[in-house]
Each structure stands twice: as C-alpha cells, then as structure tokens.
Amino acid sequence: MAADRTIHFVSLGCPKNRVDTEVMLGVSGLEGYRHVDDATDADVIVVNTCGFIGPAKEESIDTILGMSQLKESGSCKTLVVAGCLSQRYPEQLASEMPEVDHFLGSSDMLKLGDVLKAPNRAPRMLVGNPADHTIRATDPRLPSLGAHSVYVKIAEGCNRSCSFCAIPTFRGKQRSRPIDDVVRECEMLIDRGATELNLISQDTISYGRDLKDGTELAALVQRVADLPGAKWVRLFYLYPETLKPHLVDLIASHPKVLPYVDMPLQHASDRMLKIMRRGHGLDRQRKVVETLRKNVPNLVMRTAFIVGHPGETDADFAELCDFVSWAEFDRVGVFRYSPEEDTRSHAMEDDVPAKVSNARARKLVALQRPISRRKVKAMIGQEVEVLVEGGSEESEFLLRGRWWGQAPEIDGEVHLANGTAKVGELRKALVTAAADHDLVADLADEHGELPEPPDGPRRAPRKPRIQLRTIA
C-alpha cells in the first residue's frame, strides 16, 4: 500500500486565484495526495500568490518565508510557489528564494501534477506563457468554500489599459471560455450541490468579445440561469460601460439572477478617470448607476475607489465625495493607490503624499459609513431569502448564512436563530437586528412560516464582522 502523501494549500488574493487553487487541489487528488488543514503535517506545501499591489506582494512573500521554515521544523519536503507573483517576477524569486523548490505561473495549475509525480526530477522553473491555458470544465477542481457556493471563472486575462493596473502584463490578454464549456462546468457543480454560482473574471462585461463570434455576457447568463437546479446566479466585476438591455433585464427580472451588481468604478472626477485611462467619464458612470437604479428593483450595488493616484487634487477628491454622496451605494471599498512597475501610473509625476492619501481614504470611508449603516438598519423587519452555510461562531445555538444581498467572503453574514436547517438550503428568515455588517434573523420553519415580528429589536451580534478596507 502506497504511503500516505499529504499536501497543504495557501491561497492568497482574489476569488479568481481561489479557483486556480481549487484546480491544483483537484490535481493533487488525482496524484494521490491527501489535503491537510495544518501546514505542519504536509509533505508538500503550495502557496498560490497574489502580485496585484504592494501590500498583496508583501503578504505573499511573508507567507512563502513562513512556509519555508516548515521544511526544517515540519514534515514539508517540497515547497511550491504558484500564481501571479511568480508569473510577474520568476527570475528574481528564483534567485532570492533558494528555499522554494518549484515555481508555477498564473496559468500553470496543471503542471503541479508533474511536480507531484516526481519532485526531484521536475524542473524548478515551470512558469509558462499565461496565454497558453484557459480553465476548462474538464480540469480537475475541488471547490473550497463548500459545495453550496462556488466561483465560476468565465474568462482569463484583461484587454483594458488602466494606468494603475499591471494585471494584463502577468495574466495576459482576455481569453473567454465558450458558453457551452461554462455551462458544462455549472451543470457539474450543481450536480455536486451548488446553490450559488458566482460568475467572475477580470473584466466580466467584456466576456465573449475576444471570441469574435457574437458571444456576449447576457447570452451566457441566460444559459446558466436557465439550468435546472440553478438557484442563485451572481455577477462580479462589471465594467462601467453602457449596459445592454438584455443584461439589465436579466438582472432585474430573472428569478435566478440576483439583483446584486459589483462594479468597481475607481474614481468619479472626469480628469482622474482620463488620467487613469478608464475610457469614460463621470457622465457615463452616472447614467450607468441611474439605469440600474431605475430598472432593477431592490438593487444592491457594491463598488470600489482608489484615492491618492498620482495627480489627484483636492478638487478631484471633492468630486469623488460628491458622487459617493449622490449615488448612495450599498457598499464601497476604498483603496489607497499602490505604485506598480510596468504601469503608466508608475512613471507619472505629481505623487500624492502618503499622509494626504491616508486622510482621503479615511474621509471617504467616514462619508460612506452612515449610508451603508442606514441601508443595513432598514432591513430590520424585512423577510429575506437566506443561503444556510453552517454553524455560527457567535453561539452553538445559532446558524449562519447570507441573504442574496451579501456576496461570499466580503459582505458579512446573517446569524440565524429559532430553527434548524441544512447547509446549502435556501430558507426564508425575518431580520430582527442589524450591526454594521451582519444581521440577526429568525429562521422560517420547514413550511416557510415566519415567526411573528418581535416587539422590539434584539441585540445585535456580539462580534460583528470587521472588514479590512471595506464598507458594508
């Protein structure tokens, strides 16, 4: 009988990286490795890195160095570094990190099989061309959030040329998957218990354009949402351009497509949007927000902004604040500009001092906080549909889940009281209390009957979720 071989994964960065890690998890299973949660018990450790901005790169490097120590103190014999950081800096990492045994790039997930088959014979440098691979339904993959909620990557890479972003340099040009292949993967995921299908890519609104055969996002969303067994379909990372009526109609009226829009806008000053090479101005952004608000009932909208980009003046920032006050987004992420080599912004003059950038970030967060808080508090007394995800960390007598207006990992939770349910079920619940991010709700019974509304609001969760750089 073959000896038990163990492997541990650390996945850093965005949900797209998580999907790549899940493919490598599937590859390791095919090679006979058993996944372990404790890195000290692993024969092989794989760190899937993020190389997007400075803080993410620092986190990746610190994680690699931390895992490398287990080659001496743990059972680790092979350390593998994969993902965006190794794609972006392969030679530098190889030179400065002799403790790493193998490097894989951002599209080299399947090459992990070569390493696991023969760690001593596989090349140390396995970083390839990111354009050589696009994820397919036939790739082995083991979802890591649980079978009930999964990310589905519909495209790789990006064709945009935003001044602050280096992603096209290490993820490559956009490569959309054929609709049939995405649908095939969704069918497989539903068969394994998926309740929520989260469609993601770097530039989701541009899905299909590179295929040059008329394929577009609305057609894909329609096919996925019409699948028997599909329950929640969520779209991530829509670019702020003119939205086609069919797509807006799907978000507004299809019973399976959630009226939840994640659309990073980055700024709101015409001058800054031009400097950032976003390809549009404030007028388009206003029209997009107005179109969605007018046509999508119960819309929940999340966005993100960058402050402190080179050239940003007090007047530009004031325009951004005015826009945020006008738009009243449900949730806003605020990021301080990070200078990145291989970007146009890196060579720009008129840097914004860190002290000013930090102050602007704090001000924008403070501006958005009462807007978000008011929207969350307004949910008390409402009936919501909740995806049950397991036991609550707050109490052994509570369950936890998310209503459809909370995306996985970033938007908080619903603490469910007064009932029982299975993980992956969609159940009705009555919201009874709210914190900054989390909700408390009474679970409906198995017949869908809700408890009577409480006489007064219950106490909010004892430890509401704290989200770094994110407003609920």
Beta strands, then each sheet from edge to edge (+ up, - down):
strand 1: 5-11
strand 2: 33-35
strand 3: 44-49
strand 4: 78-83
strand 5: 102-104
strand 6: 125-126
strand 7: 149-153
strand 8: 155-156
strand 9: 175-176
strand 10: 196-200
strand 11: 232-235
strand 12: 257-262
strand 13: 300-307
strand 14: 331-336
strand 15: 383-391
strand 16: 399-403
strand 17: 414-417
strand 18: 426-434
strand 19: 439-443
sheet 1: 2+ 1+ 3+ 4+ 5+ 6+
sheet 2: 7+ 10+ 11+ 12+ 13+ 14+
sheet 3: 8+ 9-
sheet 4: 15+ 16- 17+ 19+ 18- 15+
end
